[in-house]
Amino acid sequence: MRFGIILSLVLPIAAFAYPTTSSADNYQLANRNTGEVELHKRFSNSRWTFYNVGLGACGKVNIPSDFVVALNSAQYGQGFPGPNCFKKITMTYQGKTATATIVDKCPGCPVGGLDLSVGLFTFFAPESQGVIFGEWNFSA
């Protein structure tokens, strides 16, 4: 019983003695991020084919050895150049990883699908395979 009385007298004093942060301090913590934060989905089991590059929908001429891709129409977006033009993506297929640049639009590709330059495709697999299924996401 005495312990309960002593505890009831000490706890309020201890609560006031403990320093707290003000809401102004919390506001500063909440506003600390100054950079852009974007969330991008990873596309697994994405259909990849290859095509003959040249002048792409983004307005740049490329050669077959460039590590470039044509992005499916749904993700390419509207306007010139498209909102995803020249963005980097990271691609993985059977343990191999490469970074490529979006330079074109692929009207025949499904959502998440890509058309790769011949050089990029052959980095992952021989041309004779024709179609491969890999994983990709927008690079940070």
C-alpha positions as CSV (number, residue, x, y, z in Angstrom):
1,M,0.0,0.0,0.0
2,R,2.8,2.4,0.9
3,F,4.5,1.6,-2.4
4,G,1.3,2.6,-4.3
5,I,1.1,5.9,-2.5
6,I,4.8,6.6,-3.1
7,L,4.5,5.7,-6.7
8,S,1.4,7.9,-7.2
9,L,3.5,10.8,-5.8
10,V,6.7,10.2,-7.8
11,L,5.2,9.5,-11.2
12,P,3.7,13.0,-11.8
13,I,7.0,14.6,-10.9
14,A,9.0,12.2,-13.2
15,A,6.6,12.9,-16.1
16,F,7.2,16.7,-15.8
17,A,11.0,16.2,-15.5
18,Y,11.3,14.3,-18.8
19,P,12.0,16.7,-21.7
20,T,9.6,16.5,-24.6
21,T,9.9,17.8,-28.2
22,S,7.6,20.5,-29.3
23,S,5.3,20.2,-32.3
24,A,7.6,22.7,-34.0
25,D,10.5,20.2,-33.7
26,N,8.3,17.5,-35.2
27,Y,7.4,19.9,-38.1
28,Q,11.0,20.3,-38.9
29,L,11.5,16.5,-39.0
30,A,8.5,16.1,-41.3
31,N,9.9,18.7,-43.8
32,R,13.4,17.4,-43.9
33,N,13.2,15.6,-47.3
34,T,14.3,17.9,-50.0
35,G,14.7,15.5,-52.9
36,E,12.2,13.9,-55.2
37,V,11.0,10.5,-54.2
38,E,9.5,8.2,-56.9
39,L,8.1,4.8,-56.6
40,H,8.4,2.5,-59.6
41,K,7.1,-0.9,-60.2
42,R,9.3,-3.8,-61.0
43,F,8.1,-5.7,-64.1
44,S,8.6,-9.4,-63.8
45,N,8.1,-11.9,-66.6
46,S,8.2,-9.0,-69.1
47,R,8.2,-9.9,-72.8
48,W,11.4,-8.8,-74.6
49,T,12.0,-8.9,-78.3
50,F,14.5,-7.1,-80.5
51,Y,14.2,-4.6,-83.4
52,N,16.3,-2.6,-85.8
53,V,17.1,0.7,-84.2
54,G,17.4,4.0,-86.0
55,L,15.6,7.3,-85.4
56,G,13.5,6.6,-82.3
57,A,10.3,8.2,-81.1
58,C,12.4,10.2,-78.6
59,G,14.2,12.0,-81.5
60,K,17.6,10.4,-81.3
61,V,19.4,8.1,-83.8
62,N,20.9,4.9,-82.3
63,I,23.0,2.1,-83.6
64,P,22.4,-1.7,-83.1
65,S,25.2,-1.9,-80.5
66,D,23.7,0.7,-78.2
67,F,22.0,-0.6,-75.0
68,V,18.6,1.0,-75.8
69,V,15.0,-0.1,-75.6
70,A,11.6,0.8,-77.0
71,L,9.0,1.1,-74.3
72,N,5.5,-0.2,-74.8
73,S,2.9,2.4,-75.8
74,A,0.9,2.3,-72.6
75,Q,4.0,3.3,-70.5
76,Y,5.7,5.5,-73.2
77,G,3.1,8.2,-72.6
78,Q,2.0,11.1,-74.8
79,G,3.9,14.0,-76.3
80,F,7.3,14.6,-77.9
81,P,9.5,13.5,-76.4
82,G,7.6,11.1,-74.3
83,P,7.7,11.5,-70.5
84,N,9.9,8.4,-70.1
85,C,12.4,9.3,-72.9
86,F,16.0,8.9,-72.0
87,K,15.2,7.4,-68.6
88,K,17.5,4.6,-67.5
89,I,16.2,1.1,-66.7
90,T,17.9,-1.9,-65.0
91,M,17.2,-5.2,-66.7
92,T,17.8,-8.7,-65.5
93,Y,17.6,-12.0,-67.4
94,Q,19.0,-15.4,-66.1
95,G,21.5,-13.8,-63.8
96,K,22.7,-11.2,-66.3
97,T,22.1,-7.5,-65.5
98,A,22.4,-4.5,-67.8
99,T,21.4,-0.8,-67.8
100,A,19.6,0.6,-70.9
101,T,18.1,3.9,-72.0
102,I,14.5,4.3,-73.2
103,V,14.7,5.9,-76.7
104,D,11.7,4.6,-78.6
105,K,8.1,3.5,-78.5
106,C,6.9,-0.1,-79.1
107,P,3.3,-0.1,-80.3
108,G,3.2,-3.9,-80.5
109,C,4.6,-4.6,-77.0
110,P,2.3,-5.6,-74.1
111,V,2.2,-3.5,-70.9
112,G,5.6,-4.0,-69.3
113,G,7.1,-5.3,-72.5
114,L,10.2,-4.0,-74.3
115,D,11.8,-4.1,-77.7
116,L,15.6,-4.2,-77.3
117,S,18.4,-3.2,-79.7
118,V,20.1,-6.2,-81.2
119,G,23.2,-5.5,-79.2
120,L,21.3,-5.5,-75.9
121,F,19.3,-8.5,-76.8
122,T,22.4,-10.6,-77.7
123,F,23.9,-9.5,-74.4
124,F,21.2,-11.6,-72.8
125,A,20.5,-14.3,-75.4
126,P,21.2,-15.3,-79.0
127,E,19.0,-13.7,-81.7
128,S,17.7,-17.2,-82.5
129,Q,15.6,-17.2,-79.3
130,G,13.6,-14.3,-80.7
131,V,11.6,-13.7,-77.5
132,I,12.8,-13.8,-73.9
133,F,11.1,-13.0,-70.6
134,G,13.0,-10.9,-68.1
135,E,12.6,-8.4,-65.2
136,W,13.2,-4.7,-65.3
137,N,12.6,-1.5,-63.4
138,F,13.3,2.2,-63.7
139,S,16.8,2.9,-62.3
140,A,17.2,5.2,-59.3
